[in-house]
Amino acid sequence: MIMDRIALILAIIGGLNWGSVGLFKYDVVAAICGGTYTTLARVIYTLVGLSAIWCISLLFRQRDVSDQEV
């Protein structure tokens, strides 16, 4: 499902951003958007948060045999 992939990509981007904050004290999103509190940065943070919530549903979703890769 395309929504699952988009959510996973955004969650991975968010995780990498938090990793750079934790290791290097460098917020990539804030650097690209001109600050932590700019509208664009807040939109990106919101989309990453929503994608993480969507990814929670992946933990509880049943997979069909046809969905599994061989």
Predicted model as a PDB file, atoms N, CA, C, CB and O in Angstrom, pLDDT in the B-factor column:
MODEL        1                                                                  
ATOM      1  N   MET A   1       0.849  -1.179   0.000  1.00 87.00           N  
ATOM      2  CA  MET A   1       0.000   0.000   0.000  1.00 87.00           C  
ATOM      3  C   MET A   1       0.896   1.244   0.000  1.00 87.00           C  
ATOM      4  CB  MET A   1      -0.966  -0.003   1.230  1.00 87.00           C  
ATOM      5  O   MET A   1       1.851   1.329   0.772  1.00 87.00           O  
ATOM      6  N   ILE A   2       0.585   2.184  -0.852  1.00 93.00           N  
ATOM      7  CA  ILE A   2       1.419   3.363  -1.034  1.00 93.00           C  
ATOM      8  C   ILE A   2       1.476   4.214   0.238  1.00 93.00           C  
ATOM      9  CB  ILE A   2       0.897   4.196  -2.200  1.00 93.00           C  
ATOM     10  O   ILE A   2       2.519   4.789   0.549  1.00 93.00           O  
ATOM     11  N   MET A   3       0.376   4.298   0.964  1.00 93.00           N  
ATOM     12  CA  MET A   3       0.353   5.093   2.192  1.00 93.00           C  
ATOM     13  C   MET A   3       1.307   4.524   3.235  1.00 93.00           C  
ATOM     14  CB  MET A   3      -1.067   5.156   2.760  1.00 93.00           C  
ATOM     15  O   MET A   3       1.940   5.275   3.977  1.00 93.00           O  
ATOM     16  N   ASP A   4       1.411   3.209   3.291  1.00 93.00           N  
ATOM     17  CA  ASP A   4       2.341   2.564   4.219  1.00 93.00           C  
ATOM     18  C   ASP A   4       3.781   2.950   3.894  1.00 93.00           C  
ATOM     19  CB  ASP A   4       2.176   1.036   4.172  1.00 93.00           C  
ATOM     20  O   ASP A   4       4.565   3.255   4.792  1.00 93.00           O  
ATOM     21  N   ARG A   5       4.117   2.934   2.634  1.00 94.00           N  
ATOM     22  CA  ARG A   5       5.483   3.277   2.220  1.00 94.00           C  
ATOM     23  C   ARG A   5       5.812   4.740   2.496  1.00 94.00           C  
ATOM     24  CB  ARG A   5       5.673   2.979   0.738  1.00 94.00           C  
ATOM     25  O   ARG A   5       6.907   5.058   2.960  1.00 94.00           O  
ATOM     26  N   ILE A   6       4.866   5.623   2.210  1.00 95.00           N  
ATOM     27  CA  ILE A   6       5.080   7.047   2.484  1.00 95.00           C  
ATOM     28  C   ILE A   6       5.276   7.264   3.980  1.00 95.00           C  
ATOM     29  CB  ILE A   6       3.888   7.893   1.968  1.00 95.00           C  
ATOM     30  O   ILE A   6       6.169   8.003   4.396  1.00 95.00           O  
ATOM     31  N   ALA A   7       4.441   6.620   4.779  1.00 95.00           N  
ATOM     32  CA  ALA A   7       4.557   6.759   6.235  1.00 95.00           C  
ATOM     33  C   ALA A   7       5.892   6.222   6.731  1.00 95.00           C  
ATOM     34  CB  ALA A   7       3.404   6.028   6.939  1.00 95.00           C  
ATOM     35  O   ALA A   7       6.524   6.835   7.591  1.00 95.00           O  
ATOM     36  N   LEU A   8       6.324   5.096   6.202  1.00 95.00           N  
ATOM     37  CA  LEU A   8       7.609   4.536   6.617  1.00 95.00           C  
ATOM     38  C   LEU A   8       8.768   5.440   6.226  1.00 95.00           C  
ATOM     39  CB  LEU A   8       7.803   3.156   6.009  1.00 95.00           C  
ATOM     40  O   LEU A   8       9.702   5.623   7.006  1.00 95.00           O  
ATOM     41  N   ILE A   9       8.716   6.002   5.035  1.00 95.00           N  
ATOM     42  CA  ILE A   9       9.775   6.907   4.590  1.00 95.00           C  
ATOM     43  C   ILE A   9       9.846   8.132   5.492  1.00 95.00           C  
ATOM     44  CB  ILE A   9       9.544   7.335   3.131  1.00 95.00           C  
ATOM     45  O   ILE A   9      10.932   8.535   5.908  1.00 95.00           O  
ATOM     46  N   LEU A  10       8.694   8.726   5.798  1.00 94.00           N  
ATOM     47  CA  LEU A  10       8.673   9.902   6.668  1.00 94.00           C  
ATOM     48  C   LEU A  10       9.136   9.565   8.083  1.00 94.00           C  
ATOM     49  CB  LEU A  10       7.269  10.501   6.710  1.00 94.00           C  
ATOM     50  O   LEU A  10       9.837  10.357   8.715  1.00 94.00           O  
ATOM     51  N   ALA A  11       8.748   8.398   8.579  1.00 95.00           N  
ATOM     52  CA  ALA A  11       9.184   7.986   9.915  1.00 95.00           C  
ATOM     53  C   ALA A  11      10.692   7.759   9.943  1.00 95.00           C  
ATOM     54  CB  ALA A  11       8.446   6.708  10.353  1.00 95.00           C  
ATOM     55  O   ALA A  11      11.348   8.091  10.930  1.00 95.00           O  
ATOM     56  N   ILE A  12      11.238   7.205   8.888  1.00 95.00           N  
ATOM     57  CA  ILE A  12      12.691   7.001   8.803  1.00 95.00           C  
ATOM     58  C   ILE A  12      13.410   8.344   8.751  1.00 95.00           C  
ATOM     59  CB  ILE A  12      13.055   6.150   7.560  1.00 95.00           C  
ATOM     60  O   ILE A  12      14.423   8.530   9.425  1.00 95.00           O  
ATOM     61  N   ILE A  13      12.895   9.280   7.955  1.00 93.00           N  
ATOM     62  CA  ILE A  13      13.485  10.616   7.890  1.00 93.00           C  
ATOM     63  C   ILE A  13      13.465  11.267   9.271  1.00 93.00           C  
ATOM     64  CB  ILE A  13      12.732  11.496   6.867  1.00 93.00           C  
ATOM     65  O   ILE A  13      14.454  11.864   9.696  1.00 93.00           O  
ATOM     66  N   GLY A  14      12.337  11.150   9.965  1.00 95.00           N  
ATOM     67  CA  GLY A  14      12.239  11.706  11.313  1.00 95.00           C  
ATOM     68  C   GLY A  14      13.210  11.052  12.267  1.00 95.00           C  
ATOM     69  O   GLY A  14      13.827  11.729  13.090  1.00 95.00           O  
ATOM     70  N   GLY A  15      13.353   9.743  12.168  1.00 95.00           N  
ATOM     71  CA  GLY A  15      14.296   9.037  13.032  1.00 95.00           C  
ATOM     72  C   GLY A  15      15.734   9.447  12.767  1.00 95.00           C  
ATOM     73  O   GLY A  15      16.517   9.608  13.703  1.00 95.00           O  
ATOM     74  N   LEU A  16      16.086   9.617  11.503  1.00 96.00           N  
ATOM     75  CA  LEU A  16      17.437  10.075  11.168  1.00 96.00           C  
ATOM     76  C   LEU A  16      17.673  11.498  11.667  1.00 96.00           C  
ATOM     77  CB  LEU A  16      17.666  10.005   9.651  1.00 96.00           C  
ATOM     78  O   LEU A  16      18.764  11.821  12.136  1.00 96.00           O  
ATOM     79  N   ASN A  17      16.656  12.343  11.566  1.00 96.00           N  
ATOM     80  CA  ASN A  17      16.775  13.710  12.067  1.00 96.00           C  
ATOM     81  C   ASN A  17      17.000  13.707  13.579  1.00 96.00           C  
ATOM     82  CB  ASN A  17      15.516  14.526  11.712  1.00 96.00           C  
ATOM     83  O   ASN A  17      17.874  14.416  14.078  1.00 96.00           O  
ATOM     84  N   TRP A  18      16.208  12.908  14.315  1.00 95.00           N  
ATOM     85  CA  TRP A  18      16.392  12.833  15.766  1.00 95.00           C  
ATOM     86  C   TRP A  18      17.743  12.228  16.113  1.00 95.00           C  
ATOM     87  CB  TRP A  18      15.268  12.013  16.409  1.00 95.00           C  
ATOM     88  O   TRP A  18      18.351  12.607  17.114  1.00 95.00           O  
ATOM     89  N   GLY A  19      18.213  11.304  15.311  1.00 96.00           N  
ATOM     90  CA  GLY A  19      19.551  10.759  15.530  1.00 96.00           C  
ATOM     91  C   GLY A  19      20.628  11.820  15.388  1.00 96.00           C  
ATOM     92  O   GLY A  19      21.578  11.855  16.169  1.00 96.00           O  
ATOM     93  N   SER A  20      20.481  12.683  14.395  1.00 97.00           N  
ATOM     94  CA  SER A  20      21.468  13.761  14.223  1.00 97.00           C  
ATOM     95  C   SER A  20      21.370  14.783  15.354  1.00 97.00           C  
ATOM     96  CB  SER A  20      21.268  14.460  12.864  1.00 97.00           C  
ATOM     97  O   SER A  20      22.376  15.375  15.746  1.00 97.00           O  
ATOM     98  N   VAL A  21      20.162  14.991  15.878  1.00 96.00           N  
ATOM     99  CA  VAL A  21      20.013  15.887  17.033  1.00 96.00           C  
ATOM    100  C   VAL A  21      20.704  15.271  18.252  1.00 96.00           C  
ATOM    101  CB  VAL A  21      18.505  16.157  17.336  1.00 96.00           C  
ATOM    102  O   VAL A  21      21.424  15.960  18.975  1.00 96.00           O  
ATOM    103  N   GLY A  22      20.487  14.000  18.471  1.00 97.00           N  
ATOM    104  CA  GLY A  22      21.068  13.335  19.638  1.00 97.00           C  
ATOM    105  C   GLY A  22      22.579  13.206  19.566  1.00 97.00           C  
ATOM    106  O   GLY A  22      23.267  13.400  20.569  1.00 97.00           O  
ATOM    107  N   LEU A  23      23.099  12.885  18.402  1.00 97.00           N  
ATOM    108  CA  LEU A  23      24.541  12.666  18.273  1.00 97.00           C  
ATOM    109  C   LEU A  23      25.334  13.953  18.059  1.00 97.00           C  
ATOM    110  CB  LEU A  23      24.808  11.726  17.134  1.00 97.00           C  
ATOM    111  O   LEU A  23      26.416  14.129  18.618  1.00 97.00           O  
ATOM    112  N   PHE A  24      24.781  14.849  17.243  1.00 97.00           N  
ATOM    113  CA  PHE A  24      25.555  16.010  16.813  1.00 97.00           C  
ATOM    114  C   PHE A  24      24.951  17.351  17.222  1.00 97.00           C  
ATOM    115  CB  PHE A  24      25.709  15.978  15.335  1.00 97.00           C  
ATOM    116  O   PHE A  24      25.517  18.404  16.928  1.00 97.00           O  
ATOM    117  N   LYS A  25      23.791  17.314  17.905  1.00 96.00           N  
ATOM    118  CA  LYS A  25      23.076  18.536  18.265  1.00 96.00           C  
ATOM    119  C   LYS A  25      22.791  19.394  17.033  1.00 96.00           C  
ATOM    120  CB  LYS A  25      23.882  19.339  19.291  1.00 96.00           C  
ATOM    121  O   LYS A  25      22.907  20.619  17.062  1.00 96.00           O  
ATOM    122  N   TYR A  26      22.415  18.712  15.950  1.00 96.00           N  
ATOM    123  CA  TYR A  26      22.155  19.386  14.679  1.00 96.00           C  
ATOM    124  C   TYR A  26      20.804  18.927  14.138  1.00 96.00           C  
ATOM    125  CB  TYR A  26      23.291  19.099  13.650  1.00 96.00           C  
ATOM    126  O   TYR A  26      20.627  17.751  13.819  1.00 96.00           O  
ATOM    127  N   ASP A  27      19.866  19.840  14.038  1.00 96.00           N  
ATOM    128  CA  ASP A  27      18.525  19.551  13.527  1.00 96.00           C  
ATOM    129  C   ASP A  27      18.505  19.849  12.026  1.00 96.00           C  
ATOM    130  CB  ASP A  27      17.433  20.391  14.284  1.00 96.00           C  
ATOM    131  O   ASP A  27      18.481  21.010  11.617  1.00 96.00           O  
ATOM    132  N   VAL A  28      18.516  18.797  11.216  1.00 95.00           N  
ATOM    133  CA  VAL A  28      18.575  18.943   9.764  1.00 95.00           C  
ATOM    134  C   VAL A  28      17.340  19.675   9.237  1.00 95.00           C  
ATOM    135  CB  VAL A  28      18.702  17.566   9.093  1.00 95.00           C  
ATOM    136  O   VAL A  28      17.460  20.555   8.385  1.00 95.00           O  
ATOM    137  N   VAL A  29      16.165  19.320   9.734  1.00 95.00           N  
ATOM    138  CA  VAL A  29      14.926  19.954   9.279  1.00 95.00           C  
ATOM    139  C   VAL A  29      14.961  21.451   9.582  1.00 95.00           C  
ATOM    140  CB  VAL A  29      13.694  19.296   9.951  1.00 95.00           C  
ATOM    141  O   VAL A  29      14.614  22.264   8.725  1.00 95.00           O  
ATOM    142  N   ALA A  30      15.370  21.815  10.773  1.00 95.00           N  
ATOM    143  CA  ALA A  30      15.444  23.232  11.136  1.00 95.00           C  
ATOM    144  C   ALA A  30      16.463  23.959  10.280  1.00 95.00           C  
ATOM    145  CB  ALA A  30      15.795  23.391  12.617  1.00 95.00           C  
ATOM    146  O   ALA A  30      16.242  25.106   9.891  1.00 95.00           O  
ATOM    147  N   ALA A  31      17.573  23.308   9.984  1.00 96.00           N  
ATOM    148  CA  ALA A  31      18.600  23.933   9.160  1.00 96.00           C  
ATOM    149  C   ALA A  31      18.100  24.179   7.737  1.00 96.00           C  
ATOM    150  CB  ALA A  31      19.854  23.062   9.132  1.00 96.00           C  
ATOM    151  O   ALA A  31      18.380  25.223   7.148  1.00 96.00           O  
ATOM    152  N   ILE A  32      17.371  23.228   7.196  1.00 95.00           N  
ATOM    153  CA  ILE A  32      16.855  23.365   5.834  1.00 95.00           C  
ATOM    154  C   ILE A  32      15.738  24.403   5.773  1.00 95.00           C  
ATOM    155  CB  ILE A  32      16.347  22.013   5.315  1.00 95.00           C  
ATOM    156  O   ILE A  32      15.639  25.161   4.808  1.00 95.00           O  
ATOM    157  N   CYS A  33      14.905  24.435   6.799  1.00 95.00           N  
ATOM    158  CA  CYS A  33      13.707  25.284   6.782  1.00 95.00           C  
ATOM    159  C   CYS A  33      13.928  26.676   7.372  1.00 95.00           C  
ATOM    160  CB  CYS A  33      12.602  24.604   7.534  1.00 95.00           C  
ATOM    161  O   CYS A  33      13.019  27.506   7.333  1.00 95.00           O  
ATOM    162  N   GLY A  34      15.096  26.944   7.908  1.00 94.00           N  
ATOM    163  CA  GLY A  34      15.360  28.270   8.451  1.00 94.00           C  
ATOM    164  C   GLY A  34      15.029  28.436   9.921  1.00 94.00           C  
ATOM    165  O   GLY A  34      14.951  29.563  10.409  1.00 94.00           O  
ATOM    166  N   GLY A  35      14.836  27.357  10.626  1.00 94.00           N  
ATOM    167  CA  GLY A  35      14.554  27.427  12.054  1.00 94.00           C  
ATOM    168  C   GLY A  35      13.524  26.404  12.470  1.00 94.00           C  
ATOM    169  O   GLY A  35      12.751  25.896  11.657  1.00 94.00           O  
ATOM    170  N   THR A  36      13.533  26.113  13.765  1.00 93.00           N  
ATOM    171  CA  THR A  36      12.632  25.097  14.310  1.00 93.00           C  
ATOM    172  C   THR A  36      11.177  25.531  14.277  1.00 93.00           C  
ATOM    173  CB  THR A  36      13.026  24.765  15.727  1.00 93.00           C  
ATOM    174  O   THR A  36      10.284  24.701  14.106  1.00 93.00           O  
ATOM    175  N   TYR A  37      10.933  26.821  14.438  1.00 95.00           N  
ATOM    176  CA  TYR A  37       9.562  27.306  14.593  1.00 95.00           C  
ATOM    177  C   TYR A  37       8.984  27.929  13.334  1.00 95.00           C  
ATOM    178  CB  TYR A  37       9.509  28.303  15.695  1.00 95.00           C  
ATOM    179  O   TYR A  37       7.950  28.594  13.396  1.00 95.00           O  
ATOM    180  N   THR A  38       9.634  27.722  12.188  1.00 96.00           N  
ATOM    181  CA  THR A  38       9.058  28.222  10.942  1.00 96.00           C  
ATOM    182  C   THR A  38       7.874  27.340  10.560  1.00 96.00           C  
ATOM    183  CB  THR A  38      10.123  28.252   9.799  1.00 96.00           C  
ATOM    184  O   THR A  38       7.762  26.196  11.002  1.00 96.00           O  
ATOM    185  N   THR A  39       7.014  27.883   9.749  1.00 96.00           N  
ATOM    186  CA  THR A  39       5.818  27.143   9.340  1.00 96.00           C  
ATOM    187  C   THR A  39       6.182  25.864   8.599  1.00 96.00           C  
ATOM    188  CB  THR A  39       4.928  28.016   8.460  1.00 96.00           C  
ATOM    189  O   THR A  39       5.592  24.812   8.843  1.00 96.00           O  
ATOM    190  N   LEU A  40       7.145  25.952   7.704  1.00 96.00           N  
ATOM    191  CA  LEU A  40       7.540  24.770   6.938  1.00 96.00           C  
ATOM    192  C   LEU A  40       8.100  23.677   7.843  1.00 96.00           C  
ATOM    193  CB  LEU A  40       8.572  25.148   5.879  1.00 96.00           C  
ATOM    194  O   LEU A  40       7.769  22.504   7.671  1.00 96.00           O  
ATOM    195  N   ALA A  41       8.936  24.045   8.795  1.00 95.00           N  
ATOM    196  CA  ALA A  41       9.493  23.053   9.723  1.00 95.00           C  
ATOM    197  C   ALA A  41       8.385  22.414  10.544  1.00 95.00           C  
ATOM    198  CB  ALA A  41      10.538  23.700  10.653  1.00 95.00           C  
ATOM    199  O   ALA A  41       8.390  21.202  10.759  1.00 95.00           O  
ATOM    200  N   ARG A  42       7.444  23.215  11.001  1.00 96.00           N  
ATOM    201  CA  ARG A  42       6.342  22.658  11.795  1.00 96.00           C  
ATOM    202  C   ARG A  42       5.481  21.719  10.970  1.00 96.00           C  
ATOM    203  CB  ARG A  42       5.479  23.778  12.369  1.00 96.00           C  
ATOM    204  O   ARG A  42       4.995  20.715  11.489  1.00 96.00           O  
ATOM    205  N   VAL A  43       5.282  22.027   9.690  1.00 96.00           N  
ATOM    206  CA  VAL A  43       4.523  21.128   8.809  1.00 96.00           C  
ATOM    207  C   VAL A  43       5.266  19.801   8.658  1.00 96.00           C  
ATOM    208  CB  VAL A  43       4.290  21.783   7.414  1.00 96.00           C  
ATOM    209  O   VAL A  43       4.658  18.732   8.716  1.00 96.00           O  
ATOM    210  N   ILE A  44       6.580  19.875   8.464  1.00 95.00           N  
ATOM    211  CA  ILE A  44       7.369  18.650   8.317  1.00 95.00           C  
ATOM    212  C   ILE A  44       7.330  17.838   9.603  1.00 95.00           C  
ATOM    213  CB  ILE A  44       8.825  18.982   7.941  1.00 95.00           C  
ATOM    214  O   ILE A  44       7.136  16.623   9.554  1.00 95.00           O  
ATOM    215  N   TYR A  45       7.510  18.487  10.759  1.00 95.00           N  
ATOM    216  CA  TYR A  45       7.439  17.770  12.030  1.00 95.00           C  
ATOM    217  C   TYR A  45       6.068  17.123  12.220  1.00 95.00           C  
ATOM    218  CB  TYR A  45       7.741  18.721  13.196  1.00 95.00           C  
ATOM    219  O   TYR A  45       5.975  15.999  12.714  1.00 95.00           O  
ATOM    220  N   THR A  46       5.017  17.819  11.835  1.00 96.00           N  
ATOM    221  CA  THR A  46       3.656  17.281  11.965  1.00 96.00           C  
ATOM    222  C   THR A  46       3.465  16.074  11.060  1.00 96.00           C  
ATOM    223  CB  THR A  46       2.610  18.360  11.630  1.00 96.00           C  
ATOM    224  O   THR A  46       2.891  15.072  11.485  1.00 96.00           O  
ATOM    225  N   LEU A  47       3.937  16.154   9.817  1.00 96.00           N  
ATOM    226  CA  LEU A  47       3.813  15.020   8.895  1.00 96.00           C  
ATOM    227  C   LEU A  47       4.590  13.809   9.388  1.00 96.00           C  
ATOM    228  CB  LEU A  47       4.299  15.413   7.504  1.00 96.00           C  
ATOM    229  O   LEU A  47       4.126  12.676   9.258  1.00 96.00           O  
ATOM    230  N   VAL A  48       5.763  14.041   9.950  1.00 96.00           N  
ATOM    231  CA  VAL A  48       6.557  12.936  10.496  1.00 96.00           C  
ATOM    232  C   VAL A  48       5.836  12.305  11.686  1.00 96.00           C  
ATOM    233  CB  VAL A  48       7.964  13.429  10.921  1.00 96.00           C  
ATOM    234  O   VAL A  48       5.804  11.081  11.818  1.00 96.00           O  
ATOM    235  N   GLY A  49       5.263  13.132  12.544  1.00 95.00           N  
ATOM    236  CA  GLY A  49       4.509  12.614  13.689  1.00 95.00           C  
ATOM    237  C   GLY A  49       3.294  11.818  13.268  1.00 95.00           C  
ATOM    238  O   GLY A  49       3.018  10.757  13.828  1.00 95.00           O  
ATOM    239  N   LEU A  50       2.565  12.322  12.283  1.00 96.00           N  
ATOM    240  CA  LEU A  50       1.392  11.597  11.781  1.00 96.00           C  
ATOM    241  C   LEU A  50       1.798  10.280  11.124  1.00 96.00           C  
ATOM    242  CB  LEU A  50       0.615  12.466  10.779  1.00 96.00           C  
ATOM    243  O   LEU A  50       1.096   9.276  11.241  1.00 96.00           O  
ATOM    244  N   SER A  51       2.931  10.293  10.436  1.00 96.00           N  
ATOM    245  CA  SER A  51       3.386   9.043   9.819  1.00 96.00           C  
ATOM    246  C   SER A  51       3.772   8.018  10.869  1.00 96.00           C  
ATOM    247  CB  SER A  51       4.567   9.305   8.892  1.00 96.00           C  
ATOM    248  O   SER A  51       3.562   6.821  10.674  1.00 96.00           O  
ATOM    249  N   ALA A  52       4.334   8.475  11.979  1.00 94.00           N  
ATOM    250  CA  ALA A  52       4.665   7.544  13.066  1.00 94.00           C  
ATOM    251  C   ALA A  52       3.404   6.917  13.648  1.00 94.00           C  
ATOM    252  CB  ALA A  52       5.455   8.264  14.174  1.00 94.00           C  
ATOM    253  O   ALA A  52       3.377   5.728  13.965  1.00 94.00           O  
ATOM    254  N   ILE A  53       2.362   7.732  13.784  1.00 95.00           N  
ATOM    255  CA  ILE A  53       1.081   7.198  14.271  1.00 95.00           C  
ATOM    256  C   ILE A  53       0.535   6.170  13.279  1.00 95.00           C  
ATOM    257  CB  ILE A  53       0.048   8.345  14.486  1.00 95.00           C  
ATOM    258  O   ILE A  53       0.025   5.125  13.683  1.00 95.00           O  
ATOM    259  N   TRP A  54       0.641   6.463  11.994  1.00 95.00           N  
ATOM    260  CA  TRP A  54       0.187   5.524  10.962  1.00 95.00           C  
ATOM    261  C   TRP A  54       0.988   4.219  11.055  1.00 95.00           C  
ATOM    262  CB  TRP A  54       0.332   6.154   9.541  1.00 95.00           C  
ATOM    263  O   TRP A  54       0.422   3.136  10.906  1.00 95.00           O  
ATOM    264  N   CYS A  55       2.290   4.316  11.300  1.00 94.00           N  
ATOM    265  CA  CYS A  55       3.143   3.126  11.372  1.00 94.00           C  
ATOM    266  C   CYS A  55       2.785   2.235  12.553  1.00 94.00           C  
ATOM    267  CB  CYS A  55       4.602   3.535  11.467  1.00 94.00           C  
ATOM    268  O   CYS A  55       3.058   1.035  12.518  1.00 94.00           O  
ATOM    269  N   ILE A  56       2.186   2.789  13.585  1.00 94.00           N  
ATOM    270  CA  ILE A  56       1.720   1.967  14.701  1.00 94.00           C  
ATOM    271  C   ILE A  56       0.697   0.950  14.199  1.00 94.00           C  
ATOM    272  CB  ILE A  56       1.107   2.852  15.819  1.00 94.00           C  
ATOM    273  O   ILE A  56       0.662  -0.187  14.668  1.00 94.00           O  
ATOM    274  N   SER A  57      -0.129   1.364  13.248  1.00 92.00           N  
ATOM    275  CA  SER A  57      -1.131   0.441  12.709  1.00 92.00           C  
ATOM    276  C   SER A  57      -0.487  -0.732  11.978  1.00 92.00           C  
ATOM    277  CB  SER A  57      -2.074   1.179  11.766  1.00 92.00           C  
ATOM    278  O   SER A  57      -1.086  -1.803  11.881  1.00 92.00           O  
ATOM    279  N   LEU A  58       0.715  -0.542  11.469  1.00 90.00           N  
ATOM    280  CA  LEU A  58       1.408  -1.630  10.776  1.00 90.00           C  
ATOM    281  C   LEU A  58       1.750  -2.769  11.727  1.00 90.00           C  
ATOM    282  CB  LEU A  58       2.680  -1.110  10.112  1.00 90.00           C  
ATOM    283  O   LEU A  58       1.836  -3.922  11.305  1.00 90.00           O  
ATOM    284  N   LEU A  59       1.943  -2.460  12.990  1.00 89.00           N  
ATOM    285  CA  LEU A  59       2.265  -3.498  13.968  1.00 89.00           C  
ATOM    286  C   LEU A  59       1.109  -4.456  14.207  1.00 89.00           C  
ATOM    287  CB  LEU A  59       2.672  -2.865  15.274  1.00 89.00           C  
ATOM    288  O   LEU A  59       1.322  -5.625  14.529  1.00 89.00           O  
ATOM    289  N   PHE A  60      -0.105  -3.968  14.052  1.00 89.00           N  
ATOM    290  CA  PHE A  60      -1.287  -4.758  14.396  1.00 89.00           C  
ATOM    291  C   PHE A  60      -2.065  -5.248  13.178  1.00 89.00           C  
ATOM    292  CB  PHE A  60      -2.197  -3.946  15.270  1.00 89.00           C  
ATOM    293  O   PHE A  60      -3.095  -5.906  13.325  1.00 89.00           O  
ATOM    294  N   ARG A  61      -1.593  -4.941  12.004  1.00 87.00           N  
ATOM    295  CA  ARG A  61      -2.299  -5.307  10.786  1.00 87.00           C  
ATOM    296  C   ARG A  61      -1.938  -6.724  10.363  1.00 87.00           C  
ATOM    297  CB  ARG A  61      -1.979  -4.320   9.662  1.00 87.00           C  
ATOM    298  O   ARG A  61      -0.771  -7.111  10.402  1.00 87.00           O  
ATOM    299  N   GLN A  62      -2.942  -7.492   9.962  1.00 83.00           N  
ATOM    300  CA  GLN A  62      -2.727  -8.840   9.449  1.00 83.00           C  
ATOM    301  C   GLN A  62      -2.228  -8.741   8.009  1.00 83.00           C  
ATOM    302  CB  GLN A  62      -4.036  -9.690   9.531  1.00 83.00           C  
ATOM    303  O   GLN A  62      -2.723  -7.934   7.223  1.00 83.00           O  
ATOM    304  N   ARG A  63      -1.249  -9.566   7.680  1.00 76.00           N  
ATOM    305  CA  ARG A  63      -0.732  -9.584   6.312  1.00 76.00           C  
ATOM    306  C   ARG A  63      -1.288 -10.785   5.579  1.00 76.00           C  
ATOM    307  CB  ARG A  63       0.812  -9.610   6.300  1.00 76.00           C  
ATOM    308  O   ARG A  63      -1.347 -11.884   6.130  1.00 76.00           O  
ATOM    309  N   ASP A  64      -1.696 -10.579   4.339  1.00 70.00           N  
ATOM    310  CA  ASP A  64      -2.137 -11.668   3.506  1.00 70.00           C  
ATOM    311  C   ASP A  64      -0.911 -12.392   2.940  1.00 70.00           C  
ATOM    312  CB  ASP A  64      -3.058 -11.155   2.374  1.00 70.00           C  
ATOM    313  O   ASP A  64       0.188 -11.840   2.877  1.00 70.00           O  
ATOM    314  N   VAL A  65      -1.132 -13.627   2.537  1.00 62.00           N  
ATOM    315  CA  VAL A  65      -0.035 -14.404   1.935  1.00 62.00           C  
ATOM    316  C   VAL A  65       0.412 -13.718   0.650  1.00 62.00           C  
ATOM    317  CB  VAL A  65      -0.475 -15.882   1.647  1.00 62.00           C  
ATOM    318  O   VAL A  65       1.600 -13.743   0.328  1.00 62.00           O  
ATOM    319  N   SER A  66      -0.500 -13.113  -0.085  1.00 65.00           N  
ATOM    320  CA  SER A  66      -0.153 -12.446  -1.334  1.00 65.00           C  
ATOM    321  C   SER A  66       0.672 -11.181  -1.091  1.00 65.00           C  
ATOM    322  CB  SER A  66      -1.418 -12.101  -2.110  1.00 65.00           C  
ATOM    323  O   SER A  66       1.362 -10.725  -2.002  1.00 65.00           O  
ATOM    324  N   ASP A  67       0.620 -10.604   0.106  1.00 59.00           N  
ATOM    325  CA  ASP A  67       1.381  -9.391   0.433  1.00 59.00           C  
ATOM    326  C   ASP A  67       2.836  -9.701   0.761  1.00 59.00           C  
ATOM    327  CB  ASP A  67       0.735  -8.665   1.608  1.00 59.00           C  
ATOM    328  O   ASP A  67       3.696  -8.828   0.649  1.00 59.00           O  
ATOM    329  N   GLN A  68       3.113 -10.919   1.158  1.00 62.00           N  
ATOM    330  CA  GLN A  68       4.467 -11.286   1.577  1.00 62.00           C  
ATOM    331  C   GLN A  68       5.335 -11.511   0.357  1.00 62.00           C  
ATOM    332  CB  GLN A  68       4.451 -12.547   2.465  1.00 62.00           C  
ATOM    333  O   GLN A  68       4.924 -12.133  -0.622  1.00 62.00           O  
ATOM    334  N   GLU A  69       6.546 -10.988   0.440  1.00 60.00           N  
ATOM    335  CA  GLU A  69       7.486 -11.169  -0.663  1.00 60.00           C  
ATOM    336  C   GLU A  69       8.156 -12.518  -0.530  1.00 60.00           C  
ATOM    337  CB  GLU A  69       8.540 -10.039  -0.694  1.00 60.00           C  
ATOM    338  O   GLU A  69       8.385 -13.010   0.576  1.00 60.00           O  
ATOM    339  N   VAL A  70       8.466 -13.108  -1.663  1.00 52.00           N  
ATOM    340  CA  VAL A  70       9.090 -14.438  -1.675  1.00 52.00           C  
ATOM    341  C   VAL A  70      10.568 -14.315  -1.732  1.00 52.00           C  
ATOM    342  CB  VAL A  70       8.601 -15.271  -2.840  1.00 52.00           C  
ATOM    343  O   VAL A  70      11.271 -15.325  -1.749  1.00 52.00           O  
TER     344      VAL A  70                                                      
ENDMDL                                                                          
END                                                                             
